[in-house]
Amino acid sequence: MKEQMSNRNLFLYFTALTGAVIAGLVWLYLKVANVGITVIWEMIPAYIDSHYYTILMCLVGGVIIGLFHRVYGPYPERMADSIKRVRNTGTYPYRKLPVIVSASFLSLFFGGAVGPESGLVSLLLGLCCWAMDQFGLARWKMETLIAGNPYVMKKELFRMMAAGLFLPPDQIVYDKGKINWTRKEQIASGVTAGLTGLAVYELLNLIFGRSLSVPHLQGGVLILRDKVAVILLIVVGIAAGYLYLIFQKISSWFFGKLREKNLAVLNAVLGGLILGLIGTALPMTMFSGGSDIQTMQYEYLKFTPYLLILIGVVKLFLTNVCIESGWRGGHFFPIIFSGLSIGYGFAAILHINEIVSVVLVTGALLGTVLQQPLGALALSLVFFPAKNVGWMLLASTVGGCVPVPVALRSDPEKKGFVYNMIQKKKQGKFLPGKE
């Protein structure tokens, strides 16, 4: 019995090591993304003083991205597609992670108005599936070695298990039918790897600096005028959401015509040209917007209200242009930045509390685009004060419940939150025993 417990503990040590490796790779991904942006947009411009630098670098980025897609395919996948792939197949092709990660770096390095979410989600999904295969391989090795030699040394056993971490993906092969692994042990392994990974990730941030900074805005004191403007601000957020969907549809149609003609390079170069031209005039519309959120909180008064609104709207447009032209990445960070910019603009126009304004506008914007009130609320909670959760819930729910016309849906099959709830209720009435 003691020997069995010892083997279980040894396996948990291995899962902890695997979690640490995953944390290190995720941290390195985010750090490399930051370093690449710093080199291209801060270090090199210190030696090249040109008004056309932004346009030039975006064109160079477009050429590289276009050629990359022509050779390796359109990576990284959209987050929804990555998650759908895992649901349908039960795994993720982590063998392609080097290509996926490289593709996501290109969009980030050259200033694309996209977030790191798509590449990061693909990386996490791939690494989690890799970890599950590593657990299975290690478990199979452990049981096989013990069956052949019950007195094998723990040190040798652990060394053989850890050696699997360095195997090429196509050599991670084992007989799944010969693994004696209970559900309880699987949960314990996952929890151990997760907690270890989180601890290692925070330790790396502490030693080398945080690789992904998510700013959290501070709240203010509400007055009656702020509450009166609630309806108007939610309507503004919904309108911004509709604008995003309209821009998405137009960009998808335009760049889709070029994709049909197999013009991947021209697609990406054209997207880079639009990015460079707009970025030269409005620099804050470039990049994911994550690092500009904190800056916006302290410096929004330096901008006129109408310029803030313009920056937010243009960001919505530019994010869609980048994604559809091949500058692939996430849209959460850019959308949140747009909501903040538009919210600050209306706060200045209406002379109301700026935090309430950005909370309502951003919440309604996210709800409208995602058509998922809870998802919009979760994202809002990451950035906004918890004491404003009531306003977040209101804006996210209203935005998520507003129906989106079929013509504006990216996926015609997704008919919205309200439709899904009604369908579930209808199905419930016809379940056996419900008559």
Disulfide bonds with the S-S distance in Angstrom:
none
